[in-house]
Amino acid sequence: MAMIVLFSSFPLLFALTVGLVGLVAASLLNRLRQVLPSRMEREWATDCRALLKAKGELAAGPEVAEPAVVHSPCRLWLRLAVALVGAITAWRFGFGWQGGAAIFLTWVLLLLTLIDLRTQLLPDIITQPLLWLGLLLNLGGLFTTLPAAVLGAVFGYLSLWIIFHAFRLLTGKEGMGYGDFKLLALLGAWLGWQVLPLVLLLSALLGAVVGLVLIIWGGHDRRQPIPFGPWLALAGWVALLGGDQLLQIWP
């Protein structure tokens, strides 16, 4: 009880505490960002082997081993990033249910960003439960109304689905993955349909700018895809922190 009063009375103390917790949480995020994609690829490989065996096209052989976790030399930067975004979110929302949920969403968005940058995957095991959690939290209007959250989930998925198929019809290429649809849907489920145009515009601008920088100065092959999920996640975090204020100046 005393801790609740202390954190409620001193928002800066709460933010600093969340930052310190983030230094510890970074180890978990670092493990998850390596284990989850590896486990997904292992399951895919096992399923493919089982299917080929059933068709008689592959002889029995050893199962695919799950790779060991590799400790990246960038762990210090990850710790700082997790601590910083957690502290900023805690300062913005303060101590309470909304603050706790916002911090959790922030850290999961960072995890999805790290996974997508490394593997160009956005695991369903993260995005789908997070979408349902957003709807459940908004039963009580934690971030938006329930109708706005439901419409946000639907419009979030459909908007990128339409863009994906239109781009494929025009160019014959796939501009993004289905994981991006689900990521935007979960942002809509948490924050409401009203923020979706803002998130789409901001993520598109960020992706375009970073893509040009990588191609012009980084030597990136323009034929190689650049993950879109990190920019959706970053735009979603910006909308989480200041969506109401940004929507007031939205033309």
N, C-alpha and C positions, 0 to 999 in steps of 0.2 A: 504493500500500500504506500509506504514511504517513497519507494522508487517511482511509482506512478505519479505521485505529487511532485517529486523532484524533476522528472522528465517533462511533465506538463508545465511546470513553472519556469524551467530553464531549457528552451528549445536548442540552444547551442550545445548544452551538455548532451542532450539526446543525439544530436547530429554527430558529435565527436565520438560518442559511444558506438553508434552505428558504423562509423568509419573504422573504429578498432575491430568491431565484429567482422567487417568486410575483409580485413587483413587475414582473418582466419577462414572466412567463407571462400576466399579466393582459391584455397587449396582444393576445396570440394569442386568448385567450378572447373579448375584446371584438370582434375581427374575426369569429370563428366565430359568435358569437351573432347577428350581423347578416347574414353571408353565407349561412349554411346555410338559414335560413327563406326568404330571398329566392330562393335557388337552387331550393328545393323548389317555391315558388309559380311560378317561371319554368317549371320542368319540367311542372307541372300545366297551366299555361296553354298551353304548347306542345303537350302531349298532347291537350288539349281542342280546340285549333285543328285539329290533324291529323285528329282524329276527325270534326269537323264538315265539314272539307274533303272527307274521304272519302265522307261522306254527301251532299255537294253542298249543304250548308246554310250554307256560309261561303265567301266569295270569298277568294282568296289575298291575303295582306297581309303587312306586315312582322312579323318575329318579335318576341317580347317581349324587350326588352333587360334585361340584368341590372343592377340598380341599384348605384350606387356605395356604398362603405362610408361611413357617416356617423359621425364621431367625436363621441360623446356627451359632454356637459359633466360627466357623472357618472363619468368614467374614473378620477378620483382615488379615489372611494369603492370602485370596482371593484378597483383595485390594492390598496387596504388590505384589502378582504375576501378577495381571493385570498391575499395574504400571511399574513393572520391565520389563516384556516382551515388553510392549509398548515402553518404553524408549530405550531398546536395538534395537528394530526394527527401531525406529525413528533415532537413531544414525547411524545405518547401511545405511539407504536409504536417509536420509536428507529430507528437506522440498520440497514438490512437489507432483505431482499426484501419482508417483510411491510409495513415502513414505506413503502417505495417504492410498492408496490401501493396501500396505503391513501391515500397522498397523491394518486396518480393518480385513484383513485375519487372522492376528495373534490373535486378540481378539476373533474372531469367532471360530478358532481352539481351543482356550482355553475353550470356552463355550461348544463345542462338547466334549472335553475331560472330563469336569466336569459332563455333562449329561451321558456320556457313563460309567464313573466310578460309578455313582449313580444308573443307571437303566439298563445299557447294551443296550441302545437305541441310535441311531443316527438319529434324526428326519429328514424326507424328507423335511419338511418345511424350514430347514436350508441348507441341503446339495445340494438340486436340484437348488434353486435360486443362490447359491454361484457358482455352476458349470457354469451356464449360464453367470453369471457376469464375471467369469474368461475368458470365450470365448469373451465376448463383449470388455473387457479391452484389450485383445490381438488382437483385430481388428487393433489397432494402434501399436501393438508390445510393449506393456507396460512392459511385463516380458519375452515374447518369441514371436516367429512368430505365426500367426494364424494357419498355417498347423501343426506346432508342438503342439499347444494347442489342436486342434481337435484330432490329433492322441493320445495325452496324455489322453484326456477324454476317448477315445475308448479303448486304451490299458490298461488304469488304471482299468477300469471296468472289461474288459475281463480277465485280468491276474488273479485277485482274484476270478473271477467266475470259471475259469478253476481249480485253486488250490482248491477251495471249493468243486467242484464236484469230483475231483480226490481223495481228502481226504475222502469224503463220500463213494466213491466206495471202497476204500481200507479198511476203518475202520468201516463203517456203522454209523459214527458220523458226526455231523456238526461242523466244526472247527471255523466258524465265521458267521457273519450275513451279509445280503445284504446291510446293512448300511455301512459296511466296503468297499464294492465294490464302492459305490457312493462317499465315502470320498476320496479314491484313485483316482477316476475319476476326482473329482473337483481339486485335487492337480495337476493332469496332465493337466487339462484345464488352470490352472493358471501358471504353471511353465514349461510345455512342457513334451513331452514323454521322453526326454533324462534323466530326473532326476528320473524316475520311478524305475529303478534297484537300485539306491542308496537309495531311500525311502523304498523300500521293504526290502533290506538287513538290513538297520539300524533299521527299526521297528521290524523286526524279531529278531534281536540280543537283542534289548531292552526288547521286550516281553519275550524272553527266559530267560534272566538274572533275570528280576524282578519276573517271575514266579517261578524260582528255589529258589530265596531268600524267597519268600512268603511261598513256600512249606517246605523248610528246616528249616527256622528260624521263620517264621510267623505262622506256624501251619495251613496253607491253605490246604483244602481238594483238592487233585489233580483231583478229579472228578468234581469239580465245575469250570465252565469256567471263564477265566480271559479276560476282555475286550481287544480287539486288537486295537480299535479305538484310544485310547490315545497315543499309540506308533506310529501309522500312523501319527497322528497329530503332535507329537513331531518331528518325522523324517521329515515331510513336512516343519515344521518351520525351522529346521536346513538347509534343502535344499533351502528354501526361502532366508535365510541369507547368506549362503555360497556355494550354489549349483555350481556356476561357478568355484570357486576355487577347490571344491572337485572333480568335473568332470575332471579337468586338471590332477589330480593325480590318477584318476580312472584307474585301470589296463586294 
